[in-house]
Amino acid sequence: MKHLDRLGTGIGWRPEIAAAVERLPGLDWVEVVAENVCPGHLPESLGRLRERGVTVVPHGVSLGLGGAERPDPRRLADLAERAEALGAPLVTEHIAFVRAGGALTASPALEAGHLLPVPRTRDALDVLCENVRIAQDSLPVPLALENIAALISWPGEEMTEGRFLAELVERTGVRLLIDVANLHTNRVNRGEDPLRALDELPVEAIAYVHVAGGVERDGVWHDTHAHPVPRPVLDVLAELCSRTDPPGVLLERDDDFPPAEELAAELDAIRAVLAASPLRTPGRRAPGASAGRPDLIRGTAGENAPHEAHEAHEQKDPDAPGAAGSPSGADEPDPADRAGAADQAGAADARDEGSAAHQPASPAAATAPGRAPAVTAREGLGLAQAALLSALVAGTPAPEGFDARRLRVQTRALAGKRADVVARVAPELPLILGTGYRTAYLDYAMSRPMRGGYRRDALDFAEHLLIAGRPEDPVARRRLSHWWQDRAAPRPPRRATRFVRAARAALVRR
């Protein structure tokens, strides 16, 4: 396993642009969505890149380390297997939750299908730190975590993003993957100052940086990864580079892929920002740069997960400045081969709740008035996240303290993400339904959570339409019925079965 020194300039590898990526001049490394690769059957393009000496870093999107449950051992083992198969110097994930409910809260298990923000509270940080240490102990290489973009804010937050990340690093030794596009997103959506976040960050912990494009609609910035990188994002990158010389910078593009020439031009724009940094001047070094903290770049995960850092933290003054609260990047696994059991694993690891190092009542539980003071940090966080996710994907009332309008925007964003993924795993549906596919799916998804992964979701959507006698065109309805029958059952469910399912759905939405 090779050590990480400097990654250089790279791009997110995606199957749709694999050939273009191989032709890009001066490419140092690539990042691949971990859930999209099978260790025993790596894409030939990645194999050719590795033979050329191009570093490949797996980027996970499904661990949900910011969730109330402890990390799923199977997901951790899968991520470790991919790191070893790719010869990666590190692996990365997100500071986010992606599922809620289940055994910890005695409520239905729900999947977000997207990255959602963690409340920046002391209790949420305690849970996150324990989850990170579990992950570090399970991985063969160092772990870096990414700050996410958000459309919504948690009420009652206690720390700024920079302070939250700084304390996470101090207590766990984890590295950071700083997404400057997400800092810009949070400036537009939450009024947070990216310069303040950069000033508070432990820049010596940065493993690499993400740069991506997005678009603003009705005063909301959507981090789409499907648009060119705008000047404000490059300006945030320049500000970061005035504070440190990052080991690596990577361009993300996940949809609406442009020609190879445009990708190369965007990489050149990133290189120009890096070259203009005063810290690239020969003989000068960034304050706190990696050379001063080699343990943050080299070594094993175990060597960089000092559990004693937590005890040291307890002696520090816990006061932190308050901040306004918290869709994330477009990273998504292609669920074609892993949407079933993987989406149901979130509630499988609720064990030994009394073992958490710190278990006061959670400020995050303010969304559930009347909770007993004995509630643990994990339980309080779990209840708050389950209430929020249920409002977003199951149509339940918005928890107290949240901006209802922003929740509706987030709900539409989650439903849109599901629509896009379902269209990829079941491309026949948009062909059968034509231009009405997206409208019909969004209407279906706004209050119906996934119950078994994206393939199951596609079948449930088709069944929903057929039961309602849609589409109205008899030829299209017959084609849809045949598609459903080929994949689900000899015929759509009978009236009694439909009644039972409707009753269950009504109970879930209460």
C-alpha positions as CSV (number, residue, x, y, z in Angstrom):
1,M,0.0,0.0,0.0
2,K,1.5,3.3,-1.1
3,H,1.7,6.3,1.2
4,L,0.1,9.6,0.3
5,D,2.4,12.5,-0.3
6,R,0.9,14.9,-2.9
7,L,-2.0,13.9,-5.1
8,G,-1.9,16.8,-7.5
9,T,-4.8,17.7,-9.8
10,G,-7.5,15.1,-10.5
11,I,-11.1,14.5,-11.7
12,G,-13.9,12.3,-10.5
13,W,-14.0,9.2,-12.7
14,R,-17.4,8.3,-14.0
15,P,-18.2,5.5,-16.6
16,E,-19.8,8.1,-18.9
17,I,-16.6,10.0,-19.3
18,A,-14.1,7.2,-18.8
19,A,-12.6,7.6,-22.3
20,A,-12.3,11.3,-21.9
21,V,-10.6,11.0,-18.5
22,E,-8.0,8.7,-19.9
23,R,-7.1,11.4,-22.6
24,L,-6.9,14.3,-20.2
25,P,-3.4,15.8,-20.2
26,G,-1.5,16.1,-16.9
27,L,-3.9,14.0,-14.9
28,D,-2.4,13.0,-11.5
29,W,-5.3,11.1,-9.9
30,V,-9.0,10.2,-10.0
31,E,-11.7,9.6,-7.5
32,V,-14.3,6.9,-7.9
33,V,-17.6,6.5,-6.0
34,A,-16.8,3.4,-3.9
35,E,-20.2,1.9,-4.2
36,N,-20.0,1.9,-8.0
37,V,-17.0,-0.5,-8.3
38,C,-16.8,-4.2,-7.6
39,P,-13.3,-5.2,-6.4
40,G,-13.2,-8.4,-8.4
41,H,-14.3,-6.7,-11.6
42,L,-12.8,-3.2,-11.8
43,P,-13.6,-1.3,-15.0
44,E,-10.9,-1.6,-17.6
45,S,-10.5,2.1,-17.7
46,L,-9.5,2.3,-14.1
47,G,-7.1,-0.6,-14.7
48,R,-5.4,1.3,-17.5
49,L,-5.1,4.5,-15.4
50,R,-3.6,2.6,-12.5
51,E,-1.0,1.0,-14.9
52,R,0.0,4.5,-15.9
53,G,0.6,5.4,-12.2
54,V,-2.6,7.4,-11.8
55,T,-3.8,7.2,-8.1
56,V,-7.4,6.0,-7.6
57,V,-9.2,7.1,-4.4
58,P,-12.5,5.5,-3.4
59,H,-15.2,8.0,-2.2
60,G,-18.0,6.5,-0.2
61,V,-21.5,7.9,0.0
62,S,-23.5,5.4,2.0
63,L,-21.9,5.0,5.5
64,G,-23.9,7.8,7.1
65,L,-21.2,8.4,9.8
66,G,-23.3,11.4,11.0
67,G,-26.3,9.2,11.8
68,A,-27.4,8.0,15.2
69,E,-26.6,4.3,14.5
70,R,-23.1,3.0,14.7
71,P,-21.5,2.3,11.3
72,D,-22.6,-0.9,9.6
73,P,-19.7,-3.4,9.7
74,R,-20.6,-4.8,6.3
75,R,-20.5,-1.4,4.7
76,L,-17.1,-0.7,6.4
77,A,-15.8,-4.0,5.1
78,D,-16.9,-3.2,1.6
79,L,-15.2,0.2,1.7
80,A,-12.0,-1.5,3.1
81,E,-12.1,-4.1,0.3
82,R,-12.3,-1.4,-2.3
83,A,-9.4,0.6,-0.9
84,E,-7.2,-2.5,-1.0
85,A,-8.4,-3.5,-4.5
86,L,-7.5,0.0,-5.8
87,G,-4.3,0.3,-3.9
88,A,-5.6,3.6,-2.5
89,P,-3.6,5.7,-0.1
90,L,-6.8,6.8,1.7
91,V,-10.6,6.6,1.5
92,T,-13.1,9.4,1.9
93,E,-16.7,9.7,3.1
94,H,-19.1,12.5,4.2
95,I,-20.1,14.2,7.5
96,A,-23.8,13.4,6.9
97,F,-26.6,11.1,7.7
98,V,-28.4,9.1,5.0
99,R,-30.9,7.0,7.0
100,A,-32.8,7.2,10.2
101,G,-35.4,5.3,12.3
102,G,-35.2,1.6,12.9
103,A,-34.4,-0.3,16.1
104,L,-32.8,2.7,17.9
105,T,-36.0,4.7,17.8
106,A,-38.5,1.9,17.4
107,S,-39.8,3.6,14.2
108,P,-39.8,2.6,10.5
109,A,-36.4,2.6,9.0
110,L,-36.1,5.3,6.3
111,E,-33.6,6.0,3.6
112,A,-32.9,9.5,2.4
113,G,-31.2,8.5,-0.9
114,H,-29.0,11.6,-0.4
115,L,-26.6,13.3,2.1
116,L,-28.3,15.3,4.8
117,P,-26.7,17.6,7.4
118,V,-25.8,16.7,10.9
119,P,-26.8,19.2,13.7
120,R,-23.7,21.0,14.9
121,T,-24.3,20.3,18.6
122,R,-22.0,18.8,21.3
123,D,-24.1,15.6,21.4
124,A,-24.1,15.1,17.7
125,L,-20.3,15.7,17.7
126,D,-19.9,13.0,20.4
127,V,-21.8,10.5,18.3
128,L,-19.9,11.4,15.1
129,C,-16.6,11.1,16.8
130,E,-17.4,7.6,18.1
131,N,-18.6,6.6,14.7
132,V,-15.5,8.0,13.1
133,R,-13.2,6.0,15.5
134,I,-15.1,2.8,14.7
135,A,-14.6,3.5,11.0
136,Q,-10.9,4.3,11.4
137,D,-10.3,1.0,13.3
138,S,-12.0,-0.9,10.5
139,L,-10.2,0.6,7.5
140,P,-6.7,-0.4,6.2
141,V,-5.9,3.2,5.2
142,P,-6.5,6.7,6.6
143,L,-10.0,8.2,6.4
144,A,-10.9,11.7,5.3
145,L,-14.3,13.3,5.7
146,E,-16.1,15.8,3.5
147,N,-18.1,18.8,4.5
148,I,-21.5,18.7,2.7
149,A,-23.8,21.3,1.2
150,A,-27.2,21.7,2.6
151,L,-30.6,23.2,1.8
152,I,-31.9,23.1,5.4
153,S,-30.7,24.3,8.8
154,W,-31.1,22.5,12.2
155,P,-32.5,24.6,15.0
156,G,-30.4,25.1,18.2
157,E,-27.0,24.6,16.7
158,E,-24.0,25.3,19.0
159,M,-21.0,25.6,16.7
160,T,-19.9,27.1,13.4
161,E,-19.0,24.6,10.7
162,G,-15.3,25.5,11.0
163,R,-15.3,24.9,14.8
164,F,-17.3,21.7,14.4
165,L,-14.7,20.3,11.9
166,A,-11.8,21.5,14.0
167,E,-13.0,19.7,17.1
168,L,-13.8,16.6,15.1
169,V,-10.1,16.5,13.9
170,E,-8.8,17.3,17.3
171,R,-10.7,14.4,18.9
172,T,-10.2,11.7,16.2
173,G,-7.2,12.7,14.1
174,V,-9.4,12.2,11.0
175,R,-8.4,14.1,7.8
176,L,-10.6,16.5,6.0
177,L,-11.9,16.6,2.4
178,I,-12.8,20.2,2.0
179,D,-15.4,20.9,-0.7
180,V,-15.1,24.6,-1.6
181,A,-18.3,24.4,-3.7
182,N,-20.1,23.2,-0.6
183,L,-18.8,26.2,1.3
184,H,-20.2,28.5,-1.4
185,T,-23.5,26.6,-1.4
186,N,-23.8,27.2,2.4
187,R,-23.0,30.9,1.9
188,V,-26.0,31.2,-0.5
189,N,-28.4,28.9,1.3
190,R,-27.6,29.5,5.0
191,G,-25.8,32.9,5.0
192,E,-22.6,31.3,6.3
193,D,-19.2,33.0,5.6
194,P,-16.8,30.6,3.9
195,L,-13.9,32.8,4.9
196,R,-14.8,32.3,8.6
197,A,-15.0,28.6,8.0
198,L,-11.6,28.6,6.4
199,D,-10.1,30.6,9.2
200,E,-11.4,28.1,11.8
201,L,-10.4,25.0,9.9
202,P,-7.3,23.0,10.9
203,V,-5.8,23.4,7.4
204,E,-3.0,20.9,8.2
205,A,-5.6,18.2,8.3
206,I,-6.7,18.7,4.7
207,A,-6.2,15.6,2.6
208,Y,-7.6,17.1,-0.6
209,V,-10.1,19.6,-2.0
210,H,-13.3,19.2,-4.1
211,V,-14.3,21.8,-6.7
212,A,-17.7,21.5,-8.5
213,G,-20.4,23.5,-10.3
214,G,-24.0,24.3,-9.5
215,V,-26.8,26.6,-10.3
216,E,-28.9,29.1,-8.4
217,R,-32.7,29.0,-8.7
218,D,-35.1,31.2,-6.7
219,G,-32.4,32.2,-4.3
220,V,-31.4,28.6,-3.6
221,W,-28.0,27.2,-4.7
222,H,-28.2,23.7,-6.0
223,D,-24.9,21.8,-5.9
224,T,-25.6,19.9,-9.1
225,H,-22.2,18.8,-10.2
226,A,-23.7,19.2,-13.7
227,H,-22.7,22.8,-14.4
228,P,-19.3,24.5,-15.0
229,V,-17.4,25.7,-11.9
230,P,-18.4,29.3,-11.3
231,R,-16.1,32.1,-10.4
232,P,-17.3,32.4,-6.8
233,V,-16.3,28.7,-6.2
234,L,-12.8,29.3,-7.7
235,D,-12.5,32.4,-5.4
236,V,-13.2,30.2,-2.3
237,L,-10.5,27.9,-3.6
238,A,-8.1,30.8,-4.0
239,E,-8.8,31.8,-0.4
240,L,-8.1,28.3,0.8
241,C,-4.9,28.2,-1.2
242,S,-3.8,31.5,0.5
243,R,-3.9,29.6,3.8
244,T,-2.4,26.3,2.8
245,D,-1.1,24.4,-0.2
246,P,-3.6,21.5,-0.4
247,P,-2.1,18.1,-1.3
248,G,-4.7,17.5,-4.0
249,V,-7.6,19.2,-5.8
250,L,-10.2,17.4,-7.7
251,L,-12.9,18.4,-10.2
252,E,-16.3,16.7,-9.7
253,R,-18.8,16.3,-12.6
254,D,-21.7,13.8,-12.2
255,D,-24.2,14.7,-14.9
256,D,-24.7,16.6,-18.2
257,F,-21.1,15.8,-19.1
258,P,-19.4,18.3,-21.5
259,P,-16.9,17.4,-24.2
260,A,-13.4,16.5,-23.0
261,E,-12.1,19.9,-24.1
262,E,-14.3,21.6,-21.6
263,L,-13.3,19.3,-18.8
264,A,-9.6,20.0,-19.6
265,A,-10.4,23.7,-19.6
266,E,-11.9,23.5,-16.1
267,L,-8.9,21.6,-14.8
268,D,-6.7,24.3,-16.3
269,A,-8.7,26.9,-14.5
270,I,-8.1,25.0,-11.2
271,R,-4.4,24.7,-11.9
272,A,-4.3,28.5,-12.6
273,V,-5.7,29.2,-9.1
274,L,-3.2,26.8,-7.5
275,A,-0.3,28.3,-9.5
276,A,-1.3,31.9,-8.4
277,S,-1.1,31.0,-4.7
278,P,1.7,32.8,-2.9
279,L,2.3,29.6,-1.0
280,R,3.5,28.0,-4.2
281,T,6.5,30.4,-4.2
282,P,9.7,28.4,-3.9
283,G,11.0,28.3,-0.3
284,R,7.7,29.3,1.2
285,R,5.5,26.9,3.1
286,A,1.9,27.2,4.2
287,P,1.3,27.8,7.9
288,G,0.7,24.3,9.4
289,A,1.3,22.6,6.1
290,S,1.5,18.9,5.8
291,A,5.3,18.8,6.2
292,G,4.8,20.0,9.8
293,R,2.3,17.2,10.5
294,P,3.4,14.2,8.5
295,D,1.1,12.0,10.6
296,L,-1.8,13.6,8.8
297,I,-0.7,12.4,5.4
298,R,1.3,9.3,6.1
299,G,0.7,6.2,8.2
300,T,-2.2,3.9,8.9
301,A,-5.7,4.6,10.1
302,G,-4.9,3.3,13.5
303,E,-1.9,5.7,13.9
304,N,-4.1,8.6,13.1
305,A,-7.1,7.8,15.3
306,P,-5.7,8.8,18.8
307,H,-8.4,7.9,21.2
308,E,-6.6,9.9,23.9
309,A,-7.5,13.1,22.0
310,H,-11.0,12.7,23.3
311,E,-9.9,12.9,27.0
312,A,-7.7,15.9,26.2
313,H,-10.6,17.6,24.6
314,E,-12.7,17.3,27.7
315,Q,-10.3,19.6,29.5
316,K,-10.8,22.5,27.1
317,D,-13.3,25.3,27.3
318,P,-16.4,24.0,25.5
319,D,-17.8,27.4,24.7
320,A,-18.2,28.0,21.0
321,P,-19.7,30.8,18.9
322,G,-23.2,30.2,17.7
323,A,-24.1,30.0,14.1
324,A,-27.0,29.8,11.8
325,G,-27.9,26.2,11.0
326,S,-26.9,23.6,8.2
327,P,-28.8,19.0,-1.5
328,S,-25.3,17.9,-0.8
329,G,-22.9,17.1,-3.6
330,A,-24.2,14.9,-6.4
331,D,-22.2,11.9,-5.4
332,E,-24.5,9.0,-5.6
333,P,-23.8,5.2,-6.0
334,D,-25.1,3.6,-9.1
335,P,-27.6,1.3,-7.4
336,A,-27.9,-1.2,-10.2
337,D,-26.1,-4.0,-8.3
338,R,-26.5,-3.0,-4.7
339,A,-29.8,-1.3,-4.1
340,G,-31.6,-4.2,-2.3
341,A,-30.1,-5.4,1.0
342,A,-27.7,-2.4,1.2
343,D,-30.6,0.0,1.7
344,Q,-32.0,-2.0,4.5
345,A,-28.8,-2.3,6.6
346,G,-29.1,1.0,8.5
347,A,-31.0,-0.4,11.5
348,A,-29.0,-3.6,11.9
349,D,-26.3,-2.3,14.2
350,A,-28.2,-0.8,17.2
351,R,-26.2,-2.4,20.0
352,D,-25.0,-1.5,23.5
353,E,-26.4,2.0,23.6
354,G,-25.0,2.5,27.1
355,S,-21.4,2.3,25.9
356,A,-21.3,5.8,24.4
357,A,-18.5,7.9,26.0
358,H,-20.9,10.8,26.6
359,Q,-24.6,10.5,27.1
360,P,-26.3,13.7,28.2
361,A,-29.7,14.8,26.9
362,S,-29.2,15.9,23.3
363,P,-29.9,19.5,22.2
364,A,-30.9,18.0,18.9
365,A,-33.9,16.4,20.7
366,A,-35.4,19.9,21.0
367,T,-37.4,18.8,18.0
368,A,-39.1,16.3,20.2
369,P,-40.4,18.3,23.2
370,G,-41.0,16.4,26.5
371,R,-38.2,13.9,26.1
372,A,-37.0,12.5,29.4
373,P,-33.6,13.9,30.6
374,A,-32.2,10.3,30.7
375,V,-32.2,10.1,26.9
376,T,-28.8,9.3,25.5
377,A,-27.0,11.3,22.9
378,R,-27.6,8.6,20.3
379,E,-31.2,8.3,21.2
380,G,-31.9,12.0,21.1
381,L,-30.0,12.3,17.8
382,G,-31.8,9.3,16.4
383,L,-35.3,10.7,17.3
384,A,-34.5,14.1,15.8
385,Q,-33.1,12.7,12.6
386,A,-36.0,10.2,12.2
387,A,-38.5,13.0,12.7
388,L,-36.7,15.2,10.1
389,L,-36.3,12.4,7.5
390,S,-39.9,11.3,8.0
391,A,-41.1,14.8,7.2
392,L,-38.8,14.9,4.1
393,V,-39.7,11.5,2.6
394,A,-43.0,10.3,4.2
395,G,-45.0,13.5,4.3
396,T,-45.2,13.8,8.1
397,P,-45.4,17.2,9.8
398,A,-42.3,19.3,9.9
399,P,-40.4,19.1,13.2
400,E,-40.5,22.2,15.4
401,G,-37.9,24.8,14.6
402,F,-37.3,24.0,10.9
403,D,-38.1,26.3,8.0
404,A,-41.1,24.7,6.4
405,R,-40.4,26.3,3.0
406,R,-36.8,25.0,3.0
407,L,-38.1,21.6,4.0
408,R,-40.4,21.6,1.0
409,V,-37.4,22.5,-1.2
410,Q,-35.4,19.7,0.3
411,T,-38.3,17.2,-0.2
412,R,-38.5,18.1,-3.9
413,A,-34.7,17.8,-4.2
414,L,-34.8,14.3,-2.6
415,A,-37.7,13.2,-4.8
416,G,-35.8,14.6,-7.9
417,K,-32.7,12.6,-6.9
418,R,-34.8,9.4,-6.6
419,A,-36.4,10.1,-10.0
420,D,-33.0,10.4,-11.6
421,V,-31.6,7.2,-10.1
422,V,-34.7,5.2,-10.8
423,A,-34.5,6.4,-14.5
424,R,-30.9,5.0,-14.5
425,V,-31.7,1.6,-13.0
426,A,-35.0,1.2,-14.9
427,P,-34.5,3.2,-18.2
428,E,-37.6,1.5,-19.7
429,L,-39.9,3.6,-17.4
430,P,-39.0,7.0,-19.0
431,L,-39.3,5.4,-22.4
432,I,-42.8,4.0,-21.7
433,L,-44.1,7.1,-19.9
434,G,-42.4,9.7,-22.1
435,T,-42.3,13.3,-20.9
436,G,-44.8,12.4,-18.2
437,Y,-42.3,10.2,-16.3
438,R,-40.8,12.8,-14.1
439,T,-44.0,14.5,-13.1
440,A,-45.6,11.2,-12.3
441,Y,-42.7,10.0,-10.3
442,L,-42.4,13.2,-8.3
443,D,-46.1,13.0,-7.4
444,Y,-45.5,9.4,-6.3
445,A,-42.3,10.0,-4.3
446,M,-43.2,13.1,-2.4
447,S,-44.9,11.1,0.4
448,R,-43.8,7.5,-0.3
449,P,-40.4,6.6,1.1
450,M,-38.3,3.9,-0.5
451,R,-38.8,0.5,1.1
452,G,-36.2,-1.7,-0.6
453,G,-33.7,0.1,-2.7
454,Y,-34.0,1.8,-6.1
455,R,-35.0,-1.3,-8.1
456,R,-37.8,-2.1,-5.6
457,D,-38.7,1.6,-5.8
458,A,-39.0,1.4,-9.6
459,L,-41.4,-1.6,-9.3
460,D,-43.4,0.1,-6.6
461,F,-43.8,3.2,-8.8
462,A,-45.0,1.1,-11.7
463,E,-47.4,-0.8,-9.5
464,H,-48.7,2.5,-8.2
465,L,-49.5,3.7,-11.7
466,L,-51.1,0.5,-12.8
467,I,-53.4,0.4,-9.7
468,A,-54.5,4.0,-10.5
469,G,-55.2,3.0,-14.1
470,R,-52.3,4.9,-15.6
471,P,-51.0,5.9,-17.9
472,E,-54.2,6.8,-19.7
473,D,-52.8,5.6,-23.1
474,P,-53.8,1.9,-23.3
475,V,-50.7,1.0,-25.3
476,A,-48.4,2.6,-22.8
477,R,-50.3,1.0,-19.9
478,R,-50.0,-2.4,-21.5
479,R,-46.3,-1.9,-22.0
480,L,-45.9,-0.8,-18.4
481,S,-47.9,-3.8,-17.2
482,H,-45.7,-6.2,-19.1
483,W,-42.6,-4.5,-17.8
484,W,-43.9,-4.9,-14.2
485,Q,-45.0,-8.5,-14.7
486,D,-41.6,-9.5,-16.1
487,R,-39.9,-8.2,-12.9
488,A,-42.3,-8.5,-10.1
489,A,-45.2,-11.0,-10.4
490,P,-47.7,-12.6,-12.8
491,R,-50.2,-9.8,-12.3
492,P,-50.7,-6.6,-10.2
493,P,-51.9,-7.3,-6.6
494,R,-55.5,-8.0,-5.9
495,R,-57.9,-5.6,-4.2
496,A,-57.4,-7.1,-0.7
497,T,-53.6,-6.8,-1.0
498,R,-53.9,-3.2,-2.2
499,F,-56.2,-2.4,0.8
500,V,-53.7,-3.9,3.3
501,R,-50.8,-2.0,1.7
502,A,-52.7,1.3,1.8
503,A,-53.6,0.7,5.5
504,R,-49.9,0.1,6.3
505,A,-48.8,3.2,4.4
506,A,-51.4,5.3,6.3
507,L,-50.0,4.1,9.6
508,V,-46.5,4.9,8.6
509,R,-47.5,8.5,7.6
510,R,-49.2,9.2,10.9
